[in-house]
């Protein structure tokens, strides 16, 4: 029988890993927002630039209100893709509810 023991000389510093994970999440969110921006008509971009972001909603009725306000901006395929990515759908990454907080632009609502 072989016995192996790990002994740490100091407490590990996870600062770098935490910063990298935060950067990954931020970049993912930015990429989603850029994709929606690219699918948004120029007239809507110019008239409502702060309203153009990837929607993330915990409740379907909130998403439907968001979609209703933008019904003239996107076609059915875009709405279908965006709806399929919402946390209120089973298996659509409900852990996002705990990562993204309310209050920042494009935050999970």
Residue, then its C-alpha position, 0 to 999 in steps of 0.5 A: x500500500x502507498x500513502x500520499x499526503x499533500x501539505x500546503x505551505x500556505x493558503x492558495x491564492x485564488x485571486x488570479x482564477x477569480x479574475x479570469x473567471x470574471x473576465x470570461x463571464x463578462x466577455x461572454x455577456x459582451x459577445x451576446x450583446x454584440x450578437x443582438x446588436x448585429x441583429x438589430x435594425x439600424x433605426x432601432x440602434x440609433x433611436x434606442x441604443x441602451x435598449x439593445x442587449x441580450x435579454x435574460x429573464x427568469x420569468x416568461x412574462x417579463x421576457x414577453x413584455x420585453x419582446x412585445x416592445x421590440x416586435x418591429x425590430x426582429x423577425x420570428x427566427x430571432x425571437x425564437x432563438x432568444x426565447x430558447x436561451x432564457x433561463x425560464x426554459x427547462x435546461x437553459x442554464x438556470x445557474x445564470x440567475x445566481x451569476x448575473x445580478x439585477x441593476x446593470x445594463x443587460x442584467x438578468x431581470 
